[in-house]
Amino acid sequence: MDDKKAKCDDVLKGEIGFATLPEHVHRKSAKKGFDFTIMVVGESGLGKSTLVNCLFLADLYKQRKQFSVEKLLERTVVIDKKQLDIIEKGIKLRVTIVDTPGYGDSLDLNDSFQAVENYIDQQFDQYFKDESGLNRKNIADNRVHCCLYFISPFGRGLSQLDIQFMKRLHKKINIVPIVAKADSLTPNEMHAIKKKILREFDEHGISIFRIPECDSDEDDQFRRKDQEIKESIPFAIIGSTQTIEHQGRKIRGREYQWGVVDIQDEKYSDFIKLRTFLSLHMQDLKDVTSDVLYENYRAQHLAKLSQQQENDPNMTTDRLLQIKQEEIRRMQQQLEIMQEQLRYQSSQPVSSAAQSCDDLSQKEEE
């Protein structure tokens, strides 16, 4: 009896195999890739496009035209989407950058953020439809996970446009405030403007994205780095795509009569902290979007549908039928594509068809 118990204890003390589970999950997630959507909002001339190019080491806005003052006043806000596929150390990241050229140019403040709000609502609405549909396994998440909001350094605080935009949309997006053109301010001025902006957030009841507390198992170095990032908000940014030779090394910066500014020099710019923030807290931004912002939208949307059903039961039923029919049509189109692929494969030689099947099996596994 004692021998049996000893053997049982040995088995219980051995490894079952769950210890490698995080590695398997990570490997599968890395293969599948991650989706992340950033929106950049702010008045013209604050360096939004430059910062995006700096963050992702790309030139995404080569074709963009410069407008005269008269044209700027006539221009309305448009939504400009760019997509990037980034692969680093075997991890695939699909980034969507949503720019808002024309924001703040119109004399009517409502025109400035109506298009932005409509776009955010459309992404929530589409996700809700996909979630309620038949093909829930492969839902594309195009919701906005992070909004980099650019604040002018020349107003010494929030403008009326800044306040109205954030009050209207802070419950729909994660707002990350950016003080643009930090090289136009002295360190003392920058410290003062940051304090004032944070105070104005509290005065106007504006919620920005708050970095969550570190987990208990994080090391001291990570905690210090995270605390430095928290204390840097709003981030003061200098952007430049220009490469300069300075003191025997190449840097990205700006050249002035009095010297050179390196955009990665943390004495003058929070660029490195912003980039680190996006890297460390990308999943936190996605979690808040999904668990808080979208759930709020979903609850309000369901309440609205319920109210409509009480007022007119037939209307909601018809709408649900329409959604299901659209989903069925999409699935029929996918089936037709698959059937066409199968017909094509059957017409190929045996060796080619076998290779195609192997490729298809590999894709399904991925």
N, C-alpha and C positions, 0 to 999 in steps of 0.2 A: 504493500500500500504506500509506504514511504517512497519507494523507488518511482512509482507511478506519479506521485505528487511532485517529486523532484524533476522528472522529465517534463511535466506540465508547466512547472515554473520556468524551466529553461526555454520552453517554446514561447511563453508569454513575454520573457525578457528579450527574445530575439526580435529582429526587424521584420515587420509585416510588409513593408514596401511603400508605405505612405510618405516616408521621408522625402522621396523623390518627386512627390506630386507637384510641388511648386515649380520644379524644373520643367515638368511636362506641360503644365499650364502656361508657363512663360514661353516655352518653345512654340507651342501651338498658337498663342496670341501673337508672337513675333512674326510667325509665318503669315497669319491672317492680316496683320497690320492694324494700325490705329488711325482713327479719323479725328481731326480736330479743326474747328472753324473759328477763325479770329475775324472780328469786325473792327475796322479802324474808322473813327469818327472825329471830326474836328474841322475848324474853319480852314479855308484855302491858305496855303503858304506856311503852314506850321510844320511841314516836314514829314507828313504821314507816309508818303510813298518812299521817301528816303530811308525812314526807319525800317519799313518792311523789307526793302532791298538789303539793308545792313543785317537784319536779323537772319535772313535766309540766304545771304550771299548770292543774290540773284538780281537781274535787271528786269523786273516785271512790267514796267510802265514805259517802255521805249517809245511806243506809238502815241503816248498822251500829248495832246496839244496844249499850248499856253493860250489863255484867253485874255482879251483886253478887259479893262474895268467895266465898260459898257456891256460886253458880252457876259461877264460874271454876274451882273445884276439881273440879266434876263434868264440866266441858266437855272434850271431846276435840278433837284437832287436825283442822281441816278445810282443804281446799284451795279458795281463793277466787280465781278468775281474772277479770281485767278486761283488755279490749283497747282500744287507742287507735290511731287512724290520724293520723299527724302528717305534714304536708306543709310543707316549708320550702325556699324557693328552687328549687322544681320537683322536689325529692327526696322520695319517699314512704317513710315508715317506719311499719311495723306493729309496735307494741310490745305484748307480752303481759306483764302484771304478775301474778305468782303470789304471793298473800299466804297466810300460814299462821296465821290466828287460832286461839288455843287452845294455841299452842306454849309449853311451859314452865309451863303452869297445872296439869297433872296431877302427882300425887305420884310416879307411876311414870315414870322418865326414858325408858324404852323407848317409852312411848306418845307422848312428845313428838316423837321424830324418825322413828318407823316410817312414819307417813303421808307424811312428806316424802320419805323414801327410796323408798317404794313409787311415789310420783308420778314421781320422776326415772327410776326403772327402767322404768316404763310408757312414758315418752316414748322412751327408748332402744329398748325392745322394739318399739314401733310403727314407729319409723324403720327398724329392722332388717327388719321384715316388708315395709314399703313398698319398701325397697331391694331386697329379694329377689323382689318381685312383678313383674307384667307391665308395669304403668304406672309406670315409673321416672322419666319425664320431669317429672311434676308432683308431686314429693314435698313435702308440707308439713313444714317443720322446726319442730317444737314442743319440741325439746330445750331444757333450761334452760342458757342461755349464761352467766349471771352470778348469783351469790347474794350479796346484800347482807346480811351477818350482823351483827346489832345486839348490842353488848356493853354491859352496864350499867356506868355510871360509878361506881356506889356500891360495887361489890365490889372495887375497886382491882386488877383483873386478870381473868383468865378464871375462870368458875365451873366446877364439875364438869360441868354440863350443856353448857356451851360446848365444853369439851375433848372430851367423849364424842361430841357431834354432829360436830365437825370431824374427829376421828380416823376416824369411821365413814364420812364422806361426802366427804372432801377429794380422793379419787381419782375422784369422779363429777361434781363441779361446781367451777367457778371461784369460790372463796371470796374475797370482798372485805370485810374487817372494818371495821365502823363503831362508833366510840365514841359512844353516844347521849347526848343532853342535855349537850352540852359546856359550856353556860352554868352548870352546877352545879359546875364546877371552875375553880380559878385556872389561869393559864397554866403555872405551875410544876408544879402537880398534873397537868395534862394532859400535859405533857412526860414526867413520871415514869411515868404510867400507860401511855403509848404504848411507852416503852422496855420496861416490864415485860411487856406483852402480846407484843411481838416476841420477847423472851427466852423466854417460855413457849411460843410457837410452836416454837422450836428445841428446847426441852427435851422436848416431847411429840411431836416429829416430825410436826408439822402443816404441810402445804403450802398456802399461799395463792397467789392469782394473782400472778405476778411480771411486772411490766411489761418487755417486751423492750427490748433496747438500740436506740438510734436508728440509722436507716440512715445510711450515710456521707455521703449527699447532703443531709441535713437541715441547716438553717441554725442558727446559734448561739442565736437567740431561741427556736426550738422546743426545742432541747436543754436550755436553762435551764428552760423551762416544764415539760418532762417530768421533769427532775431534781427540781424542787420538788414535783411530784405524788408521785414515788417516796418522797421524804423525809417526806411527810405521812401515809403509810400507817402505822397504821390511821387512817382519816379521822375527825376529831372534828366532829360535826355538831350544829348548832342548827336546828331546824325550826319553821316558823310559817307559817300561811296568813293571818295577820292583817296588814292594811295599816294603817300608822301614818304620820301626818304628823310629820316630824322635820326641823327646821332648813330649812323651806321646801320640802322634797321628800317624796314618798311612798316609803316603804320597807316591805319585809316583815320583820317582826321581833317582838320581845317587849318589853313595857313593864313596868318594875319601879319601885319607889319611888325607887331610886337613879339610874334612867336608862333608856335604851332600847338594845336590842341588835339590830343589823341582821344578819340571817342570812347576808348576802352580804359582811359585813366580814371579810376574811381574817385580821385580827388575832385574832378570836375563834372563827371557824368555818371549816371546810374545805369548806363547801357548794359554792363556786365550783370548787374543785379537783376535787371528786367529779364535778360535772357536766362539767367539761372532760375528766376521765379517761374517762367513759363515751362522750363524743363522739370523742375521739382514738383510743381503744383498743377500740371496739366490735367492729371486725373481728378484732382480736387475740383477744378473748374468744371470738368465734365460731370462729376457726381452732383454738384450743386445744381447744374443745369437740369439734370435728369430727375433728381430726387426732390428738389425744392421748386425751381422756377417752372419746369414743365408740369409738375403735379399741381401747382396752383392754377396754371392755365387749364389743365385737364378738368379739375374740379369745377372751375367757373364755366367751362364749355358744357360739361354734363348738366350742370344746374340750368344753363340756358336752354339746352335741348329739352330738359324735363319741363321747363316752363312753357316752351313752345308746344309740347305734347299736350299739356293741360288745356292750352288755349285752342289748339287745333290738332287732335290726335292723328288725323290723316296726313298732315304735313310732315311730321317726323317719320312716320312709317314710309312714306314715299321717298324721303331723303335717304333713309337707311337702305331701301331697296336700290336706289340709284348708286350708292356707294358700293354695294355688293355686286351690282351688275358691272360697274367699272373694274372692280377687282377681278371678276370672272373674265372680262375681256382681256385684261393684261395677262392673266394666266393662259388663256387660249393662244395669245400671241407667242408666249414663251414656248408652249407646246408645239406650235407650228414651226418655230425655229429649230427645236430639238428634232422634230420629225424630218425636217429638211436636211439636218446634219446627218441623221441616221441613213437617209436615202443616199446621200453623197458617199458616206462610208461604205455602204453595200455595193456601190458601183466601182469601188477601188479594188486593186489586187489584194489578195489575202494578206500578204506581208504588210502592205500599207495600212489595211484595215486593222490588223493586229496592233500595229504601232499606234494608230489613232485611239484604239480602245485603251491601250496602256496609258497614253497621254490623258485620256478622259478620266481614267481611274485615279491617276496621280492628282489631277485637279480636284476631284471629289474629296480625296483624302485631305488635301490642303484646306 
